[in-house]
């Protein structure tokens, strides 16, 4: 958990091993998350 976009909401980063994809989920601030699929922080 961390606030990668500095909006005050905790976002979720899931790191995987063995050549599997990592996942970043942005907290929408309303109890839901959006999967982030682009950018340097994702894979």
Secondary structure, DSSP 8 states (H G I E B T S, - for coil): -B-TTSSSS-BEEE---TT---EEEEE-SSS-EEEE--STT--
